[in-house]
Amino acid sequence: MTLDEQAAGEAIGADSVSSERDAGAPRLVITGSLRRAVTDRYEAGESAASIARTLGISKTTVLSILKSGGVPLRHPRLTANECAEITELYQAGVSQVEIARKFDRDPGNIWHVLERAGLVGRKP
């Protein structure tokens, strides 16, 4: 166990995870200490994916905890209007990198939007 994993375990407490459920399937019990650990790490700049890996929970659970706690997400999903604007900009000749800067996103996010729209691989 790494020091980070040990600290994470101490932060969420032993009561955070229940391995039994009426239906027999394991289920995560979200305690106040787990909520605090997730929120503190996210507000300190750690990514939701990193928090999930460190605490041994899913990224969906991390995002759910943050949303229910009213914590603003740094990069919420792109809206349909934003995807349409990205597509229009790309078709107008704006590069993926420039579009990514405009939307404060990773260029890979822009590539995925363009891929779904069937526009990746613009010919010169």
C-alpha positions as CSV (number, residue, x, y, z in Angstrom):
1,M,0.0,0.0,0.0
2,T,1.4,3.4,-1.0
3,L,1.5,6.3,1.4
4,D,-1.2,8.0,-0.7
5,E,-3.5,5.0,-0.5
6,Q,-2.9,4.8,3.3
7,A,-3.7,8.5,3.6
8,A,-6.8,8.0,1.5
9,G,-7.9,5.1,3.7
10,E,-7.5,7.3,6.8
11,A,-9.3,10.1,5.1
12,I,-12.4,8.1,4.2
13,G,-12.4,6.0,7.4
14,A,-13.1,2.3,7.8
15,D,-16.9,2.8,7.7
16,S,-16.9,4.2,4.2
17,V,-17.4,0.9,2.3
18,S,-19.9,-1.8,3.1
19,S,-19.3,-5.2,1.5
20,E,-22.8,-6.5,2.2
21,R,-26.2,-5.6,0.8
22,D,-29.6,-7.1,1.1
23,A,-29.5,-8.2,-2.5
24,G,-26.1,-9.8,-1.9
25,A,-24.1,-7.4,-4.1
26,P,-21.4,-5.1,-2.6
27,R,-22.4,-1.5,-2.4
28,L,-20.5,1.6,-1.5
29,V,-21.8,3.5,1.5
30,I,-21.0,7.2,1.0
31,T,-20.2,8.6,4.4
32,G,-19.4,12.2,5.4
33,S,-15.7,11.4,5.6
34,L,-15.7,10.0,2.0
35,R,-17.6,13.2,0.9
36,R,-15.0,15.4,2.6
37,A,-12.1,13.4,1.2
38,V,-13.4,13.6,-2.4
39,T,-14.3,17.3,-2.1
40,D,-11.1,18.3,-0.4
41,R,-9.0,16.5,-3.0
42,Y,-11.0,18.0,-6.0
43,E,-10.9,21.5,-4.6
44,A,-7.1,21.1,-4.2
45,G,-6.9,20.5,-7.9
46,E,-6.8,16.7,-8.2
47,S,-8.8,15.3,-11.1
48,A,-11.9,13.2,-10.6
49,A,-10.3,10.2,-12.3
50,S,-7.2,10.5,-10.0
51,I,-9.5,10.7,-6.9
52,A,-11.4,7.7,-8.1
53,R,-8.2,5.6,-8.6
54,T,-6.8,6.7,-5.2
55,L,-9.9,6.1,-3.2
56,G,-10.9,2.9,-5.0
57,I,-14.3,4.2,-6.2
58,S,-15.6,5.0,-9.7
59,K,-15.2,8.3,-11.4
60,T,-19.1,8.4,-11.7
61,T,-19.3,8.2,-7.9
62,V,-16.7,11.0,-7.5
63,L,-18.7,13.2,-9.9
64,S,-22.0,12.3,-8.1
65,I,-20.5,13.3,-4.7
66,L,-19.3,16.6,-6.1
67,K,-22.5,17.4,-7.9
68,S,-24.7,16.6,-4.8
69,G,-22.4,18.7,-2.7
70,G,-22.8,21.7,-5.0
71,V,-19.1,21.7,-6.0
72,P,-18.7,23.3,-9.5
73,L,-17.1,20.9,-11.9
74,R,-14.0,22.2,-13.7
75,H,-14.9,20.7,-17.1
76,P,-18.6,19.7,-17.4
77,R,-19.6,17.9,-20.5
78,L,-19.9,19.9,-23.7
79,T,-23.5,20.9,-24.5
80,A,-25.1,20.2,-27.9
81,N,-24.8,23.9,-28.8
82,E,-21.0,23.8,-27.9
83,C,-20.6,20.7,-30.1
84,A,-22.4,22.4,-33.0
85,E,-20.2,25.5,-32.6
86,I,-17.0,23.3,-32.5
87,T,-18.2,21.6,-35.7
88,E,-18.9,25.0,-37.4
89,L,-15.5,26.4,-36.4
90,Y,-13.7,23.3,-37.7
91,Q,-15.6,23.5,-41.0
92,A,-14.7,27.2,-41.2
93,G,-11.0,26.2,-41.1
94,V,-10.2,26.8,-37.4
95,S,-7.6,24.2,-36.1
96,Q,-8.5,21.7,-33.4
97,V,-5.9,23.3,-31.1
98,E,-7.4,26.8,-31.6
99,I,-10.9,25.4,-30.9
100,A,-9.6,23.6,-27.8
101,R,-8.1,26.9,-26.5
102,K,-11.4,28.7,-27.1
103,F,-13.4,26.2,-25.1
104,D,-10.6,25.6,-22.5
105,R,-10.5,21.9,-23.3
106,D,-8.0,19.3,-24.3
107,P,-7.6,19.0,-28.1
108,G,-8.5,15.3,-27.7
109,N,-12.0,16.4,-26.5
110,I,-12.4,18.4,-29.6
111,W,-11.2,15.5,-31.8
112,H,-13.9,13.3,-30.2
113,V,-16.6,15.8,-31.0
114,L,-15.3,16.0,-34.6
115,E,-15.1,12.2,-34.9
116,R,-18.7,11.8,-33.8
117,A,-19.6,14.4,-36.5
118,G,-17.6,12.5,-39.1
119,L,-15.2,15.4,-39.7
120,V,-11.8,14.0,-38.4
121,G,-9.0,13.9,-41.0
122,R,-9.6,17.1,-42.9
123,K,-7.8,17.0,-46.2
124,P,-5.5,19.9,-47.1
